[in-house]
Amino acid sequence: MQNVANPTISTDTGLEAAQEVAALAAQEEIEWAIAGGLAMHLYGSPRLTKDVDIIASQHLPLPSEHKLIFGGSSYRVQIGKYTVQVDWIVRSDSYQKYYRAALQDAIELTNGLRVIAPEWLVVLKLLAGRQKDLDDVVFLLKQQKLVDRSIVKQKVIGVAGEDVWLAMLPNFRRLCDLADGNTKEPSKYYDED
């Protein structure tokens, strides 16, 4: 059977790929947590993803496919007939402090995998600022009792100070309004008709 490269992956395939690299990370005593699209799957999002994003405290001792511009490496993991891209993110830029804090607050799942907390997922996606990330924030904020909005504020202030929070606040409020249906602005993926 031929390898299928870069298709969208199921949650199970993504978790298997995460399990593979997590085993090596455990041997090397590297802290790590699932982020990105796979974390969104774990929090109930229907959005498709093609890779597994993992934030980590240090690099894996593996040959990488390529280096990530903002810090880290991309690896390929074979899961059945799928070749899954795993982006192992070790930030080396101005966002490094947010990623380290998110890693410290990661949640351990019953299967031994770790995922970043929903509040940190909101913060990291706000910082990324791409349309798909902002749509993900709206999805997370819409989920009943998933994201404590006051904790989002506390996390940002704790890492970067109140001035940074005040700069983020207008966009955060806009996304909260979209999530709560308090605006006429269309939400790309999550309008309920």
Secondary structure, DSSP 4 states (H G I P E B T S, - for coil): ---EES--B-HHHHHHHHHHHHHHHHHTT--EEEEHHHHHHHTT----BSEEEEEESS--SS--SEE-TTSEEEEEEEETTEEEEEEEE---STTHHHHHHHHHTPEEPTTS-EE--HHHHHHHHHHH--HHHHHHHHHHHHSTTT--HHHHHHHHHHHH-HHHHHHHHHHHHHHHHHHHT-SSSPPTTT---
